[in-house]
Amino acid sequence: MHESPEELGALQALLDQSTAGAGSHLSGIITDARRVSAEELCGLLTGMQLLVVATVTADGRPLAGPVDGYFIHGSWYFSSGRESVRMRHLRARPAVSATHPRGEAWAITVHGTAEVFDLNSPDRVALRQAMLDHYLPIQGPAFQEWLDNEDAVGARIDASKMFTFRL
């Protein structure tokens, strides 16, 4: 886990506020017994996780697709090429939603805005290090060479709502 006690507290507050503001349909599905606490969530979301991210096109259509997601300091992070469709959307329209499902067993959904940043920025090392931790053992030094030369950007989802669910 990467989260400090303060980050866990803020995440739990976000989860509680999101649940309190949910409509009756969602509240009927995500009962208190089916919620996941902030601490448990952070323990479950270590390493790379497949995250389905939805952005908004210029004409208002949603566009969703999978990315390598990393849950760090209580927020979702992901990366892509600077000129990818996803990142172009987020720079123009930062509204974003994302879901990490694990079959029917459990899921986490987040809604908010994306903050796009240079992946190789010295003050943004957490995402880069998480990517290296995951891919160096799989791909070897070639991954770091690729990452050093890729024109990539990262994004952090600044969550306004987050919902957890488990059976």
N, C-alpha and C positions, 0 to 999 in steps of 0.2 A: 504494500500500500504506500502511496505517495502523499497521503493526506495528513495534514496536521490536525490536532484537536479542533482548532478554529474552523478549518475547512470542513471537517466532518459536521460540526454544528451548523454551519451555513448551508451545507447540503441537506441536512435533515430538515432545517427550516423551510427550504425550497420544496422538498418532498411533501411536507405537511401542508404548506400553503397551496400547493398545486392540488392536493387531494381535497382540501377544504373548498376550493373553487370549482371542482369538477361538477358536471351536470349529473342528473339523476341516473341516466343510462350508464355512464362510466362508473359512477359510484356503486351501482348495483353489480358491476363486474369486478372492479378492483375494491373489494371489501378490505377492512383492516387486516383480516387474516391472510389476505393475498398480497399485501404490501411487503416490500423489502426495505429494511432500514438502511440508512446511509452507510453505517459501518459494514454491514453485510454486503451491500452493493459494491463498495470499494474493494472488499476482499474477493468478490467474484470477478471483477473486471480488471484483472492484472494482465499485462501483456497486450498483444494485438488482438482486437476483436472486430469481426465484420460488422460494419455500421452502414445502414442504408440511409443515405442523405438525400433530402429533397430540397431543391432550390426552385426559384420562380423565374420563368422566362420573361422577356420584355412584354409579351402580350398576355401575361398572367397565368400561363399554363404551368403546372407543377412538372418538375423533371427529377426523377429519383434514380439513384444508382448506388452500388456498393463501394465502400472505401475501406482502407485499413484504419480502424479507429483505435484510439488510445485514451483511456480514462485516467487523467492525471490531475491531481489537486482538485478533485471534485467536478471536473469539466471534461467534455469530450473534445478531442483534438483529432485532426486528420490532415493529410497533405495531398497535393496534386500539382501538376504543371501550372506555371504562372498563367499560361494562355489557354488552359483547359476550359471547356464550356462551364463546368461547375464553378471554377474560381472567377471567371468573367461575370457569371450571374451574381455571385456573392459580393464582388466589388461594387456592382451596380445596384443590387437589391439584396441587402444582407439578411433578409428574413430566411430562416432555415428551420427545418424539422428533420429529425433523425430517429431511427429505431434500431435497436439491437435485439433481435429475437433469437431465442434458442428453442426452436421447435415450438411445441405447445407448453413447454415446461415453464418458461418465464420470458419476460421482455422488459425493456426499458425504452421509453419514448421521451424525447426532449424537443421543446419548441423554444425558439429564441432568435438571436441575431448572431451572425458570424463575424468574428474579428480576424481578418486576413493579415498575415505577417510573413516576412522573409524567413524561410526555413533555416537559413544559415546565419541568422542574426545572433550575435553573442549573448544577448539577453533573453533568448528563446531556446535554450538548450534542452529543455525537458522532452519535447516532442522528438527532436533529432536523436537524443540518446535512447529514447524508447524504440525508435525505428532501428537504430544500430543494435540494440540489445536483442531485438527479434530477428533481424535479417542477417547479421554477421554469422551466427552459427549455421544458418541455412545456406547462404550464398557466398560466404567468405569475404575476403577483402575487396572483391570486385563490387560489392554493394556499396561500401563506403566510397570507393572511387566514383561510382555512378552518382551517388548522392552529392558528393563534392562538386561534380560537374553539371548536375541537373539544375535547370532553372525552375526550381520548385518553391512553392509557398506553402505555408501551413495555415490552418484555421482553427480557432477555438470557438466553440459554441457558448455564447453568453446566454445561459438558460433563463427564460422567464417562467417556464413550466417544465416539470419533469415528473413522469409517472413510472412506477414500477409495478410489475405483476408477476405472480408465480402461482402455479397450481399446487 
